[in-house]
């Protein structure tokens, strides 16, 4: 990695960075998958009838 940094130290830093980012990547993938499922379930939002809001 950087000059003057022992390989063991840089490997440990890389491993710590990967461990920190892994949950964020998993969350992003989950959000994208959810969006894809919604897109498949409701493909054309323009076809949805738009009317006045329901009264309480």
PDB file of N, CA, C, O and CB in Angstrom:
ATOM      1  N   UNK A   1       0.839  -1.177   0.000  1.00  0.00           N
ATOM      2  CA  UNK A   1       0.000   0.000   0.000  1.00  0.00           C
ATOM      3  C   UNK A   1       0.887   1.244   0.000  1.00  0.00           C
ATOM      4  O   UNK A   1       1.450   1.585  -1.040  1.00  0.00           O
ATOM      5  CB  UNK A   1      -0.956  -0.004   1.217  1.00  0.00           C
ATOM      6  N   UNK A   2       1.025   1.917   1.114  1.00  0.00           N
ATOM      7  CA  UNK A   2       1.847   3.125   1.207  1.00  0.00           C
ATOM      8  C   UNK A   2       3.298   2.744   1.465  1.00  0.00           C
ATOM      9  O   UNK A   2       3.587   1.705   2.058  1.00  0.00           O
ATOM     10  CB  UNK A   2       1.327   4.062   2.324  1.00  0.00           C
ATOM     11  N   UNK A   3       4.197   3.595   1.014  1.00  0.00           N
ATOM     12  CA  UNK A   3       5.610   3.337   1.247  1.00  0.00           C
ATOM     13  C   UNK A   3       5.923   3.458   2.728  1.00  0.00           C
ATOM     14  O   UNK A   3       5.418   4.351   3.408  1.00  0.00           O
ATOM     15  CB  UNK A   3       6.481   4.303   0.434  1.00  0.00           C
ATOM     16  N   UNK A   4       6.754   2.561   3.221  1.00  0.00           N
ATOM     17  CA  UNK A   4       7.168   2.619   4.612  1.00  0.00           C
ATOM     18  C   UNK A   4       6.184   1.990   5.584  1.00  0.00           C
ATOM     19  O   UNK A   4       6.437   1.993   6.788  1.00  0.00           O
ATOM     20  CB  UNK A   4       7.392   4.024   4.995  1.00  0.00           C
ATOM     21  N   UNK A   5       5.065   1.448   5.101  1.00  0.00           N
ATOM     22  CA  UNK A   5       4.094   0.793   5.979  1.00  0.00           C
ATOM     23  C   UNK A   5       4.283  -0.710   5.831  1.00  0.00           C
ATOM     24  O   UNK A   5       4.204  -1.237   4.721  1.00  0.00           O
ATOM     25  CB  UNK A   5       2.616   1.221   5.635  1.00  0.00           C
ATOM     26  N   UNK A   6       4.531  -1.404   6.936  1.00  0.00           N
ATOM     27  CA  UNK A   6       4.704  -2.857   6.843  1.00  0.00           C
ATOM     28  C   UNK A   6       3.466  -3.521   6.246  1.00  0.00           C
ATOM     29  O   UNK A   6       2.339  -3.088   6.487  1.00  0.00           O
ATOM     30  CB  UNK A   6       5.002  -3.449   8.229  1.00  0.00           C
ATOM     31  N   UNK A   7       3.689  -4.582   5.463  1.00  0.00           N
ATOM     32  CA  UNK A   7       2.596  -5.277   4.793  1.00  0.00           C
ATOM     33  C   UNK A   7       1.558  -5.760   5.793  1.00  0.00           C
ATOM     34  O   UNK A   7       0.359  -5.678   5.525  1.00  0.00           O
ATOM     35  CB  UNK A   7       3.130  -6.452   3.984  1.00  0.00           C
ATOM     36  N   UNK A   8       1.993  -6.258   6.932  1.00  0.00           N
ATOM     37  CA  UNK A   8       1.055  -6.751   7.947  1.00  0.00           C
ATOM     38  C   UNK A   8       0.131  -5.622   8.426  1.00  0.00           C
ATOM     39  O   UNK A   8      -1.067  -5.830   8.617  1.00  0.00           O
ATOM     40  CB  UNK A   8       1.827  -7.357   9.148  1.00  0.00           C
ATOM     41  N   UNK A   9       0.692  -4.446   8.613  1.00  0.00           N
ATOM     42  CA  UNK A   9      -0.105  -3.297   9.060  1.00  0.00           C
ATOM     43  C   UNK A   9      -1.105  -2.879   7.991  1.00  0.00           C
ATOM     44  O   UNK A   9      -2.265  -2.605   8.297  1.00  0.00           O
ATOM     45  CB  UNK A   9       0.807  -2.114   9.416  1.00  0.00           C
ATOM     46  N   UNK A  10      -0.658  -2.828   6.736  1.00  0.00           N
ATOM     47  CA  UNK A  10      -1.568  -2.417   5.666  1.00  0.00           C
ATOM     48  C   UNK A  10      -2.648  -3.467   5.442  1.00  0.00           C
ATOM     49  O   UNK A  10      -3.793  -3.120   5.151  1.00  0.00           O
ATOM     50  CB  UNK A  10      -0.793  -2.169   4.364  1.00  0.00           C
ATOM     51  N   UNK A  11      -2.300  -4.755   5.575  1.00  0.00           N
ATOM     52  CA  UNK A  11      -3.301  -5.815   5.440  1.00  0.00           C
ATOM     53  C   UNK A  11      -4.348  -5.703   6.539  1.00  0.00           C
ATOM     54  O   UNK A  11      -5.540  -5.883   6.287  1.00  0.00           O
ATOM     55  CB  UNK A  11      -2.634  -7.201   5.481  1.00  0.00           C
ATOM     56  N   UNK A  12      -3.909  -5.408   7.754  1.00  0.00           N
ATOM     57  CA  UNK A  12      -4.845  -5.269   8.870  1.00  0.00           C
ATOM     58  C   UNK A  12      -5.757  -4.062   8.655  1.00  0.00           C
ATOM     59  O   UNK A  12      -6.956  -4.136   8.920  1.00  0.00           O
ATOM     60  CB  UNK A  12      -4.082  -5.133  10.204  1.00  0.00           C
ATOM     61  N   UNK A  13      -5.198  -2.962   8.179  1.00  0.00           N
ATOM     62  CA  UNK A  13      -6.003  -1.770   7.915  1.00  0.00           C
ATOM     63  C   UNK A  13      -7.029  -2.045   6.818  1.00  0.00           C
ATOM     64  O   UNK A  13      -8.176  -1.607   6.910  1.00  0.00           O
ATOM     65  CB  UNK A  13      -5.102  -0.586   7.516  1.00  0.00           C
ATOM     66  N   UNK A  14      -6.616  -2.766   5.787  1.00  0.00           N
ATOM     67  CA  UNK A  14      -7.534  -3.119   4.705  1.00  0.00           C
ATOM     68  C   UNK A  14      -8.641  -4.030   5.221  1.00  0.00           C
ATOM     69  O   UNK A  14      -9.805  -3.855   4.862  1.00  0.00           O
ATOM     70  CB  UNK A  14      -6.776  -3.800   3.552  1.00  0.00           C
ATOM     71  N   UNK A  15      -8.292  -4.986   6.048  1.00  0.00           N
ATOM     72  CA  UNK A  15      -9.288  -5.890   6.620  1.00  0.00           C
ATOM     73  C   UNK A  15     -10.285  -5.123   7.494  1.00  0.00           C
ATOM     74  O   UNK A  15     -11.486  -5.385   7.442  1.00  0.00           O
ATOM     75  CB  UNK A  15      -8.599  -6.994   7.444  1.00  0.00           C
ATOM     76  N   UNK A  16      -9.794  -4.186   8.287  1.00  0.00           N
ATOM     77  CA  UNK A  16     -10.688  -3.380   9.129  1.00  0.00           C
ATOM     78  C   UNK A  16     -11.619  -2.525   8.274  1.00  0.00           C
ATOM     79  O   UNK A  16     -12.796  -2.366   8.598  1.00  0.00           O
ATOM     80  CB  UNK A  16      -9.872  -2.483  10.079  1.00  0.00           C
ATOM     81  N   UNK A  17     -11.092  -1.980   7.190  1.00  0.00           N
ATOM     82  CA  UNK A  17     -11.928  -1.172   6.295  1.00  0.00           C
ATOM     83  C   UNK A  17     -12.997  -2.035   5.636  1.00  0.00           C
ATOM     84  O   UNK A  17     -14.151  -1.620   5.524  1.00  0.00           O
ATOM     85  CB  UNK A  17     -11.065  -0.484   5.221  1.00  0.00           C
ATOM     86  N   UNK A  18     -12.618  -3.228   5.200  1.00  0.00           N
ATOM     87  CA  UNK A  18     -13.591  -4.142   4.596  1.00  0.00           C
ATOM     88  C   UNK A  18     -14.670  -4.528   5.603  1.00  0.00           C
ATOM     89  O   UNK A  18     -15.850  -4.590   5.257  1.00  0.00           O
ATOM     90  CB  UNK A  18     -12.888  -5.403   4.065  1.00  0.00           C
ATOM     91  N   UNK A  19     -14.271  -4.786   6.840  1.00  0.00           N
ATOM     92  CA  UNK A  19     -15.242  -5.142   7.878  1.00  0.00           C
ATOM     93  C   UNK A  19     -16.200  -3.987   8.162  1.00  0.00           C
ATOM     94  O   UNK A  19     -17.373  -4.210   8.462  1.00  0.00           O
ATOM     95  CB  UNK A  19     -14.517  -5.550   9.167  1.00  0.00           C
ATOM     96  N   UNK A  20     -15.708  -2.767   8.068  1.00  0.00           N
ATOM     97  CA  UNK A  20     -16.558  -1.605   8.321  1.00  0.00           C
ATOM     98  C   UNK A  20     -17.535  -1.358   7.175  1.00  0.00           C
ATOM     99  O   UNK A  20     -18.662  -0.920   7.402  1.00  0.00           O
ATOM    100  CB  UNK A  20     -15.699  -0.366   8.546  1.00  0.00           C
ATOM    101  N   UNK A  21     -17.110  -1.636   5.954  1.00  0.00           N
ATOM    102  CA  UNK A  21     -17.927  -1.344   4.779  1.00  0.00           C
ATOM    103  C   UNK A  21     -18.910  -2.470   4.463  1.00  0.00           C
ATOM    104  O   UNK A  21     -19.961  -2.212   3.878  1.00  0.00           O
ATOM    105  CB  UNK A  21     -17.036  -1.092   3.578  1.00  0.00           C
ATOM    106  N   UNK A  22     -18.599  -3.691   4.830  1.00  0.00           N
ATOM    107  CA  UNK A  22     -19.438  -4.841   4.475  1.00  0.00           C
ATOM    108  C   UNK A  22     -20.904  -4.673   4.875  1.00  0.00           C
ATOM    109  O   UNK A  22     -21.774  -4.954   4.051  1.00  0.00           O
ATOM    110  CB  UNK A  22     -18.889  -6.084   5.121  1.00  0.00           C
ATOM    111  N   UNK A  23     -21.228  -4.227   6.100  1.00  0.00           N
ATOM    112  CA  UNK A  23     -22.647  -4.053   6.441  1.00  0.00           C
ATOM    113  C   UNK A  23     -23.332  -2.978   5.598  1.00  0.00           C
ATOM    114  O   UNK A  23     -24.519  -3.093   5.291  1.00  0.00           O
ATOM    115  CB  UNK A  23     -22.783  -3.702   7.911  1.00  0.00           C
ATOM    116  N   UNK A  24     -22.596  -1.946   5.226  1.00  0.00           N
ATOM    117  CA  UNK A  24     -23.174  -0.894   4.385  1.00  0.00           C
ATOM    118  C   UNK A  24     -23.492  -1.422   2.991  1.00  0.00           C
ATOM    119  O   UNK A  24     -24.525  -1.087   2.411  1.00  0.00           O
ATOM    120  CB  UNK A  24     -22.216   0.302   4.289  1.00  0.00           C
ATOM    121  N   UNK A  25     -22.603  -2.242   2.463  1.00  0.00           N
ATOM    122  CA  UNK A  25     -22.828  -2.837   1.145  1.00  0.00           C
ATOM    123  C   UNK A  25     -24.032  -3.761   1.204  1.00  0.00           C
ATOM    124  O   UNK A  25     -24.870  -3.746   0.302  1.00  0.00           O
ATOM    125  CB  UNK A  25     -21.573  -3.607   0.661  1.00  0.00           C
ATOM    126  N   UNK A  26     -24.129  -4.565   2.255  1.00  0.00           N
ATOM    127  CA  UNK A  26     -25.270  -5.474   2.405  1.00  0.00           C
ATOM    128  C   UNK A  26     -26.577  -4.693   2.498  1.00  0.00           C
ATOM    129  O   UNK A  26     -27.582  -5.099   1.915  1.00  0.00           O
ATOM    130  CB  UNK A  26     -25.094  -6.360   3.649  1.00  0.00           C
ATOM    131  N   UNK A  27     -26.572  -3.590   3.218  1.00  0.00           N
ATOM    132  CA  UNK A  27     -27.781  -2.766   3.340  1.00  0.00           C
ATOM    133  C   UNK A  27     -28.154  -2.156   1.992  1.00  0.00           C
ATOM    134  O   UNK A  27     -29.330  -2.127   1.629  1.00  0.00           O
ATOM    135  CB  UNK A  27     -27.576  -1.652   4.388  1.00  0.00           C
ATOM    136  N   UNK A  28     -27.173  -1.674   1.257  1.00  0.00           N
ATOM    137  CA  UNK A  28     -27.444  -1.087  -0.060  1.00  0.00           C
ATOM    138  C   UNK A  28     -28.013  -2.127  -1.013  1.00  0.00           C
ATOM    139  O   UNK A  28     -28.941  -1.838  -1.769  1.00  0.00           O
ATOM    140  CB  UNK A  28     -26.167  -0.477  -0.653  1.00  0.00           C
ATOM    141  N   UNK A  29     -27.467  -3.325  -0.983  1.00  0.00           N
ATOM    142  CA  UNK A  29     -27.976  -4.404  -1.836  1.00  0.00           C
ATOM    143  C   UNK A  29     -29.414  -4.729  -1.464  1.00  0.00           C
ATOM    144  O   UNK A  29     -30.245  -4.954  -2.344  1.00  0.00           O
ATOM    145  CB  UNK A  29     -27.092  -5.667  -1.713  1.00  0.00           C
ATOM    146  N   UNK A  30     -29.718  -4.756  -0.171  1.00  0.00           N
ATOM    147  CA  UNK A  30     -31.087  -5.017   0.268  1.00  0.00           C
ATOM    148  C   UNK A  30     -32.051  -3.948  -0.211  1.00  0.00           C
ATOM    149  O   UNK A  30     -33.164  -4.262  -0.632  1.00  0.00           O
ATOM    150  CB  UNK A  30     -31.143  -5.115   1.776  1.00  0.00           C
ATOM    151  N   UNK A  31     -31.644  -2.702  -0.153  1.00  0.00           N
ATOM    152  CA  UNK A  31     -32.494  -1.600  -0.618  1.00  0.00           C
ATOM    153  C   UNK A  31     -32.736  -1.719  -2.119  1.00  0.00           C
ATOM    154  O   UNK A  31     -33.859  -1.538  -2.588  1.00  0.00           O
ATOM    155  CB  UNK A  31     -31.851  -0.231  -0.284  1.00  0.00           C
ATOM    156  N   UNK A  32     -31.691  -2.020  -2.862  1.00  0.00           N
ATOM    157  CA  UNK A  32     -31.835  -2.169  -4.317  1.00  0.00           C
ATOM    158  C   UNK A  32     -32.747  -3.341  -4.639  1.00  0.00           C
ATOM    159  O   UNK A  32     -33.600  -3.233  -5.520  1.00  0.00           O
ATOM    160  CB  UNK A  32     -30.458  -2.366  -4.988  1.00  0.00           C
ATOM    161  N   UNK A  33     -32.582  -4.462  -3.938  1.00  0.00           N
ATOM    162  CA  UNK A  33     -33.443  -5.618  -4.176  1.00  0.00           C
ATOM    163  C   UNK A  33     -34.892  -5.292  -3.865  1.00  0.00           C
ATOM    164  O   UNK A  33     -35.788  -5.690  -4.610  1.00  0.00           O
ATOM    165  CB  UNK A  33     -32.983  -6.809  -3.339  1.00  0.00           C
ATOM    166  N   UNK A  34     -35.139  -4.575  -2.777  1.00  0.00           N
ATOM    167  CA  UNK A  34     -36.506  -4.175  -2.432  1.00  0.00           C
ATOM    168  C   UNK A  34     -37.093  -3.298  -3.530  1.00  0.00           C
ATOM    169  O   UNK A  34     -38.254  -3.462  -3.906  1.00  0.00           O
ATOM    170  CB  UNK A  34     -36.534  -3.430  -1.080  1.00  0.00           C
ATOM    171  N   UNK A  35     -36.305  -2.383  -4.037  1.00  0.00           N
ATOM    172  CA  UNK A  35     -36.782  -1.490  -5.102  1.00  0.00           C
ATOM    173  C   UNK A  35     -37.098  -2.291  -6.358  1.00  0.00           C
ATOM    174  O   UNK A  35     -38.096  -2.026  -7.028  1.00  0.00           O
ATOM    175  CB  UNK A  35     -35.730  -0.397  -5.416  1.00  0.00           C
ATOM    176  N   UNK A  36     -36.256  -3.270  -6.682  1.00  0.00           N
ATOM    177  CA  UNK A  36     -36.509  -4.098  -7.857  1.00  0.00           C
ATOM    178  C   UNK A  36     -37.788  -4.902  -7.685  1.00  0.00           C
ATOM    179  O   UNK A  36     -38.554  -5.056  -8.637  1.00  0.00           O
ATOM    180  CB  UNK A  36     -35.327  -5.035  -8.118  1.00  0.00           C
ATOM    181  N   UNK A  37     -38.029  -5.414  -6.487  1.00  0.00           N
ATOM    182  CA  UNK A  37     -39.264  -6.152  -6.229  1.00  0.00           C
ATOM    183  C   UNK A  37     -40.473  -5.247  -6.388  1.00  0.00           C
ATOM    184  O   UNK A  37     -41.477  -5.654  -6.972  1.00  0.00           O
ATOM    185  CB  UNK A  37     -39.244  -6.766  -4.826  1.00  0.00           C
ATOM    186  N   UNK A  38     -40.391  -4.027  -5.876  1.00  0.00           N
ATOM    187  CA  UNK A  38     -41.503  -3.088  -6.015  1.00  0.00           C
ATOM    188  C   UNK A  38     -41.730  -2.717  -7.476  1.00  0.00           C
ATOM    189  O   UNK A  38     -42.871  -2.572  -7.915  1.00  0.00           O
ATOM    190  CB  UNK A  38     -41.243  -1.828  -5.188  1.00  0.00           C
ATOM    191  N   UNK A  39     -40.645  -2.565  -8.225  1.00  0.00           N
ATOM    192  CA  UNK A  39     -40.767  -2.229  -9.638  1.00  0.00           C
ATOM    193  C   UNK A  39     -41.447  -3.363 -10.392  1.00  0.00           C
ATOM    194  O   UNK A  39     -42.259  -3.119 -11.284  1.00  0.00           O
ATOM    195  CB  UNK A  39     -39.387  -1.932 -10.246  1.00  0.00           C
ATOM    196  N   UNK A  40     -41.115  -4.610 -10.035  1.00  0.00           N
ATOM    197  CA  UNK A  40     -41.758  -5.756 -10.670  1.00  0.00           C
ATOM    198  C   UNK A  40     -43.228  -5.839 -10.296  1.00  0.00           C
ATOM    199  O   UNK A  40     -44.064  -6.198 -11.124  1.00  0.00           O
ATOM    200  CB  UNK A  40     -41.048  -7.046 -10.282  1.00  0.00           C
ATOM    201  N   UNK A  41     -43.544  -5.506  -9.045  1.00  0.00           N
ATOM    202  CA  UNK A  41     -44.915  -5.608  -8.571  1.00  0.00           C
ATOM    203  C   UNK A  41     -45.782  -4.480  -9.116  1.00  0.00           C
ATOM    204  O   UNK A  41     -46.950  -4.696  -9.441  1.00  0.00           O
ATOM    205  CB  UNK A  41     -44.947  -5.602  -7.054  1.00  0.00           C
ATOM    206  N   UNK A  42     -45.225  -3.287  -9.217  1.00  0.00           N
ATOM    207  CA  UNK A  42     -45.952  -2.114  -9.709  1.00  0.00           C
ATOM    208  C   UNK A  42     -45.177  -1.508 -10.881  1.00  0.00           C
ATOM    209  O   UNK A  42     -44.519  -0.481 -10.714  1.00  0.00           O
ATOM    210  CB  UNK A  42     -46.158  -1.056  -8.567  1.00  0.00           C
ATOM    211  N   UNK A  43     -45.244  -2.129 -12.063  1.00  0.00           N
ATOM    212  CA  UNK A  43     -44.378  -1.695 -13.163  1.00  0.00           C
ATOM    213  C   UNK A  43     -44.681  -0.307 -13.719  1.00  0.00           C
ATOM    214  O   UNK A  43     -43.754   0.418 -14.082  1.00  0.00           O
ATOM    215  CB  UNK A  43     -44.471  -2.673 -14.263  1.00  0.00           C
ATOM    216  N   UNK A  44     -45.939   0.077 -13.794  1.00  0.00           N
ATOM    217  CA  UNK A  44     -46.280   1.359 -14.413  1.00  0.00           C
ATOM    218  C   UNK A  44     -47.020   2.238 -13.424  1.00  0.00           C
ATOM    219  O   UNK A  44     -48.229   2.102 -13.238  1.00  0.00           O
ATOM    220  CB  UNK A  44     -47.129   1.149 -15.675  1.00  0.00           C
ATOM    221  N   UNK A  45     -46.292   3.134 -12.796  1.00  0.00           N
ATOM    222  CA  UNK A  45     -46.921   4.028 -11.829  1.00  0.00           C
ATOM    223  C   UNK A  45     -47.860   5.008 -12.517  1.00  0.00           C
ATOM    224  O   UNK A  45     -48.773   5.532 -11.877  1.00  0.00           O
ATOM    225  CB  UNK A  45     -45.860   4.787 -11.037  1.00  0.00           C
ATOM    226  N   UNK A  46     -47.658   5.268 -13.802  1.00  0.00           N
ATOM    227  CA  UNK A  46     -48.521   6.194 -14.534  1.00  0.00           C
ATOM    228  C   UNK A  46     -49.928   5.635 -14.712  1.00  0.00           C
ATOM    229  O   UNK A  46     -50.877   6.396 -14.901  1.00  0.00           O
ATOM    230  CB  UNK A  46     -47.915   6.511 -15.895  1.00  0.00           C
ATOM    231  N   UNK A  47     -50.074   4.313 -14.653  1.00  0.00           N
ATOM    232  CA  UNK A  47     -51.376   3.685 -14.846  1.00  0.00           C
ATOM    233  C   UNK A  47     -52.234   3.708 -13.588  1.00  0.00           C
ATOM    234  O   UNK A  47     -53.415   3.363 -13.638  1.00  0.00           O
ATOM    235  CB  UNK A  47     -51.194   2.265 -15.306  1.00  0.00           C
ATOM    236  N   UNK A  48     -51.660   4.106 -12.471  1.00  0.00           N
ATOM    237  CA  UNK A  48     -52.397   4.131 -11.214  1.00  0.00           C
ATOM    238  C   UNK A  48     -53.370   5.306 -11.242  1.00  0.00           C
ATOM    239  O   UNK A  48     -52.999   6.434 -11.568  1.00  0.00           O
ATOM    240  CB  UNK A  48     -51.429   4.235  -9.994  1.00  0.00           C
ATOM    241  N   UNK A  49     -54.620   5.016 -10.895  1.00  0.00           N
ATOM    242  CA  UNK A  49     -55.631   6.073 -10.884  1.00  0.00           C
ATOM    243  C   UNK A  49     -55.335   7.047  -9.753  1.00  0.00           C
ATOM    244  O   UNK A  49     -55.070   6.642  -8.621  1.00  0.00           O
ATOM    245  CB  UNK A  49     -57.055   5.478 -10.733  1.00  0.00           C
ATOM    246  N   UNK A  50     -55.384   8.312 -10.067  1.00  0.00           N
ATOM    247  CA  UNK A  50     -55.133   9.336  -9.062  1.00  0.00           C
ATOM    248  C   UNK A  50     -56.451  10.048  -8.806  1.00  0.00           C
ATOM    249  O   UNK A  50     -57.063  10.614  -9.712  1.00  0.00           O
ATOM    250  CB  UNK A  50     -54.014  10.342  -9.520  1.00  0.00           C
ATOM    251  N   UNK A  51     -56.865  10.004  -7.561  1.00  0.00           N
ATOM    252  CA  UNK A  51     -58.117  10.649  -7.203  1.00  0.00           C
ATOM    253  C   UNK A  51     -57.924  11.483  -5.964  1.00  0.00           C
ATOM    254  O   UNK A  51     -56.812  11.593  -5.448  1.00  0.00           O
ATOM    255  CB  UNK A  51     -59.224   9.621  -6.989  1.00  0.00           C
ATOM    256  N   UNK A  52     -58.992  12.066  -5.488  1.00  0.00           N
ATOM    257  CA  UNK A  52     -58.877  12.861  -4.263  1.00  0.00           C
ATOM    258  C   UNK A  52     -58.531  11.955  -3.086  1.00  0.00           C
ATOM    259  O   UNK A  52     -58.888  10.777  -3.084  1.00  0.00           O
ATOM    260  CB  UNK A  52     -60.189  13.634  -3.984  1.00  0.00           C
ATOM    261  N   UNK A  53     -57.852  12.488  -2.100  1.00  0.00           N
ATOM    262  CA  UNK A  53     -57.501  11.672  -0.935  1.00  0.00           C
ATOM    263  C   UNK A  53     -58.759  11.208  -0.209  1.00  0.00           C
ATOM    264  O   UNK A  53     -59.772  11.907  -0.178  1.00  0.00           O
ATOM    265  CB  UNK A  53     -56.591  12.461   0.029  1.00  0.00           C
ATOM    266  N   UNK A  54     -58.671  10.024   0.369  1.00  0.00           N
ATOM    267  CA  UNK A  54     -59.810   9.483   1.111  1.00  0.00           C
ATOM    268  C   UNK A  54     -60.065  10.334   2.345  1.00  0.00           C
ATOM    269  O   UNK A  54     -59.131  10.773   3.017  1.00  0.00           O
ATOM    270  CB  UNK A  54     -59.561   8.006   1.510  1.00  0.00           C
ATOM    271  N   UNK A  55     -61.330  10.558   2.630  1.00  0.00           N
ATOM    272  CA  UNK A  55     -61.657  11.363   3.812  1.00  0.00           C
ATOM    273  C   UNK A  55     -61.507  10.504   5.060  1.00  0.00           C
ATOM    274  O   UNK A  55     -61.791   9.307   5.036  1.00  0.00           O
ATOM    275  CB  UNK A  55     -63.102  11.943   3.716  1.00  0.00           C
ATOM    276  N   UNK A  56     -61.059  11.119   6.145  1.00  0.00           N
ATOM    277  CA  UNK A  56     -60.802  10.351   7.384  1.00  0.00           C
ATOM    278  C   UNK A  56     -62.028   9.854   8.060  1.00  0.00           C
ATOM    279  O   UNK A  56     -61.939   9.202   9.100  1.00  0.00           O
ATOM    280  CB  UNK A  56     -60.049  11.171   8.346  1.00  0.00           C
TER     281      UNK A  56
END
